[in-house]
Amino acid sequence: LVCVVLFTMAVTAGKKKKDSGINPKISLVMKSGKYTLGYKTTLKSLRGGKSKLILIASNCPPLRKSELEYYAMLSKTMVHHYAGTNIDLGTACGRYYRIGVLSISDAGDSDILKTEAEGAAAK
C-alpha cells in the first residue's frame, strides 16, 4: 500500500513538473513583456503581424483553434498548444478568469520565444 501511494505521488509530481515548465515563462512575460489576452484581440494582432507566439488552451473549440492556426501560419507566427485548460492558462497568467488564447508580441525578459523556436526546430 505504501509503495502504491509513493509511486502515485511520484507519477503525479513528474507530470505536474513537465506541464509547468512554461508557466514561469508565461508569468515573466506578464510582468515584463507585451501580450494580448483573448480570441478577438489575438486575431487582430495576428492580422496586423504583431504576434510572435500564440498559446492555445487545450479545451479551445476545434473550429476556433484551426482558425487561429491558419492565421498564425499566414503570419508566420509560432503556435504552442498549452497542455492545460483555459482555467489553467488563466492561472498561469496570474488572472482569476479563464483565458483561451494568449498572444505574445514582445517576450520582455522571458526566453519563451527562444525556447519555442528550439522546440519547433527539434520537431
Secondary structure per residue as TSV (DSSP state, phi and psi in degrees):
chain	resnum	aa	ss	phi	psi
A	1	L	-	360.0	-41.7
A	2	V	H	-65.9	-39.8
A	3	C	H	-61.1	-42.6
A	4	V	H	-64.1	-43.4
A	5	V	H	-64.1	-45.5
A	6	L	H	-63.7	-41.0
A	7	F	H	-64.1	-43.6
A	8	T	H	-62.6	-42.1
A	9	M	H	-64.5	-39.0
A	10	A	H	-66.9	-40.9
A	11	V	H	-66.5	-45.6
A	12	T	H	-67.8	-35.5
A	13	A	H	-66.1	-38.4
A	14	G	H	-65.7	-40.3
A	15	K	H	-67.1	-42.4
A	16	K	H	-62.3	-42.3
A	17	K	H	-67.2	-38.4
A	18	K	H	-66.5	-42.4
A	19	D	H	-73.8	-29.7
A	20	S	T	-88.8	10.3
A	21	G	T	-65.4	-27.9
A	22	I	S	-92.7	-17.9
A	23	N	H	-60.0	-44.0
A	24	P	H	-63.3	-32.9
A	25	K	H	-69.1	-37.8
A	26	I	H	-64.5	-43.5
A	27	S	H	-65.6	-31.9
A	28	L	H	-69.6	-36.9
A	29	V	H	-63.6	-39.9
A	30	M	H	-61.8	-34.6
A	31	K	H	-81.2	-39.3
A	32	S	H	-122.4	-6.5
A	33	G	S	-109.9	-171.1
A	34	K	E	-116.0	134.5
A	35	Y	E	-153.5	164.5
A	36	T	E	-131.2	144.1
A	37	L	E	-110.7	135.7
A	38	G	S	106.1	162.7
A	39	Y	H	-69.9	-50.5
A	40	K	H	-63.7	-46.2
A	41	T	H	-71.5	-29.7
A	42	T	H	-66.6	-41.9
A	43	L	H	-61.5	-40.2
A	44	K	H	-62.6	-43.0
A	45	S	H	-71.3	-31.7
A	46	L	H	-68.4	-43.3
A	47	R	H	-64.8	-34.7
A	48	G	H	-80.8	-8.4
A	49	G	T	75.6	21.9
A	50	K	-	-89.9	-24.1
A	51	S	-	-74.4	144.1
A	52	K	S	-113.0	-26.3
A	53	L	E	-152.4	138.0
A	54	I	E	-122.0	142.7
A	55	L	E	-113.4	127.6
A	56	I	E	-115.3	129.2
A	57	A	-	-67.7	155.9
A	58	S	T	-68.6	-27.0
A	59	N	T	-99.9	22.5
A	60	C	S	-68.2	137.2
A	61	P	-	-57.8	143.2
A	62	P	H	-57.8	-39.9
A	63	L	H	-65.7	-42.9
A	64	R	H	-64.6	-41.9
A	65	K	H	-62.3	-44.7
A	66	S	H	-68.1	-33.7
A	67	E	H	-66.5	-42.2
A	68	L	H	-63.6	-42.3
A	69	E	H	-64.1	-36.8
A	70	Y	H	-65.7	-48.1
A	71	Y	H	-62.6	-37.3
A	72	A	H	-65.9	-38.4
A	73	M	H	-65.3	-40.9
A	74	L	H	-65.9	-37.9
A	75	S	T	-94.0	7.5
A	76	K	T	55.1	48.6
A	77	T	-	-106.6	140.3
A	78	M	E	-73.1	146.9
A	79	V	E	-122.1	132.5
A	80	H	E	-121.0	123.7
A	81	H	E	-87.1	106.1
A	82	Y	-	-67.0	135.2
A	83	A	S	-69.9	-27.3
A	84	G	S	-91.9	176.5
A	85	T	-	-79.5	-179.0
A	86	N	H	-67.1	-25.1
A	87	I	H	-69.1	-43.4
A	88	D	H	-64.7	-39.5
A	89	L	H	-66.1	-39.1
A	90	G	H	-62.3	-40.9
A	91	T	H	-66.4	-40.4
A	92	A	H	-64.0	-30.0
A	93	C	T	-82.8	-4.7
A	94	G	T	80.5	22.5
A	95	R	-	-108.5	158.6
A	96	Y	S	-100.2	17.1
A	97	Y	S	-130.8	172.5
A	98	R	-	-81.0	142.3
A	99	I	-	-130.9	116.7
A	100	G	S	-84.7	-35.1
A	101	V	E	-138.7	138.6
A	102	L	E	-128.2	128.4
A	103	S	E	-113.6	127.6
A	104	I	E	-108.3	120.9
A	105	S	E	-102.5	-26.8
A	106	D	E	-144.7	122.1
A	107	A	-	-76.9	-15.7
A	108	G	T	67.0	-129.0
A	109	D	T	-82.0	-9.4
A	110	S	-	-78.8	151.9
A	111	D	-	-104.3	30.2
A	112	I	H	-66.0	-36.9
A	113	L	H	-67.7	-41.2
A	114	K	H	-64.7	-43.6
A	115	T	H	-63.6	-43.1
A	116	E	H	-68.2	-36.1
A	117	A	H	-64.5	-40.1
A	118	E	H	-66.4	-39.1
A	119	G	H	-66.8	-36.5
A	120	A	H	-71.3	-35.4
A	121	A	H	-69.9	-31.5
A	122	A	H	-71.2	-27.6
A	123	K	-	-78.0	360.0
